[in-house]
Amino acid sequence: MPEPRENVKRFFGKFCGPGPLPGRKSPSENETPVERGPRSQPPGGPSPRPWEAEKTLTTTFTDRQIGQYFRRIGCTGSGRADMATLEELQLCHLLHIPYENLDLLNGVPLSLAAEDLFRKLVLDRRGGYCFELQGLFCALLRSLGFAVTQYAGRFIDGTGVIQMRRHRVLVVDLAGERYVCDVGVRNESPRRPLLLRADLVQTDGVSDYVYRRDPFYGWVLFQREQAKDWQPMLGFTEEVQLDADYVMPSFFCERHPDSTFNKFMKISLFTPDSDLTLVENTFKIYRGGRVTERRELHTEAEARTLLTETFGIAVPASFHRFLYRP
């Protein structure tokens, strides 16, 4: 297997060499949420660290809300806090709730509050982007009794530009191991939880993945698609994040003039063997490591139809901005 670490060095040169970076030191609204029993604890028992309290303050969905959530994503499992449930939930989520940024294009302010995300993504049958998708999924997992820790990650796209931290990373402690669960990446990405262990090659049946350690990026996830070489996808370090820590990077994506999230459509939905995407005005079907179908959109009506019929998004009637017009 080609050495993934060398790819990072090639892309980022001195920033991925030994040592630190220059300058761096080494529901209904009336329902009352209820507890669903003791949450599983990380190895070693309960932690005395003060941020652990945040996990118990996160909104807990009621049994009725969990049932609605399960129906939304087509999940028929038991809901027990075990590996089988975790795997089913991640795949079902990717297959039924799309990645989308239509609110940002149409000037609708975002809320990362769990109840607002539940209303939008579950009841209103919309999608969301990373901070929304992962935020809702985190609330569901904690409601079911999973122990979830949140981190912030950076995407690695091979341009040589070190990106800001703008990805919400979820790590689940289960049976003495840690698993990274992600339902918020727009491109082909892990369809099952990945064991957070260095140098272990894992597969989701579509692509291969491996984590490597890097002095700057921390845990770096590499992907190998069919007939392709290993490429770095994203990295994260283990500074624990609270729900509130995602408000500022999300607001940057929502409002900043340099953000691309408020410029053109970024839509994605997984199928069992492909990834459907709509970026700018181009619809693509990505399968087997390559684009197998491509189509350009020319009218707002055409875009609305595709969003509704192909991606399953209940597009609000008030939304009129879809196509990218530079």
Buried (B, 14 or more C-beta within 10 A) or exposed (E): EEEBBEBBBEBBEEBBEEEEEEEEEEBEEEEEBEEBEEBBEBEEEEEEEEEBEBBEEBBBBBEEBBEBBBEBBEBEBEBEBBBEBBBBBBBBBBBBBBBBBBBBBBEBEBBBEBBBBBBBBBBEBBBBBBBBBBBBBBBBBBBBBBBBBBBBBBBBEEEEEBBEBBBBBBBBBBEEEBBBBBBBBBEBBBBBBBEBEEEEEBBBEBBBBBBBEBBBBBBBBBBBBEEEEBBBBBBBBEEBBBBEBBBEBBBBBBBEEEBEBBBBBBBBBBEEEBBBBBBBBBBBBBBEBEEEEEEEBEEEEBBBEBBEEBBBBEBEEEBEBBBBEE
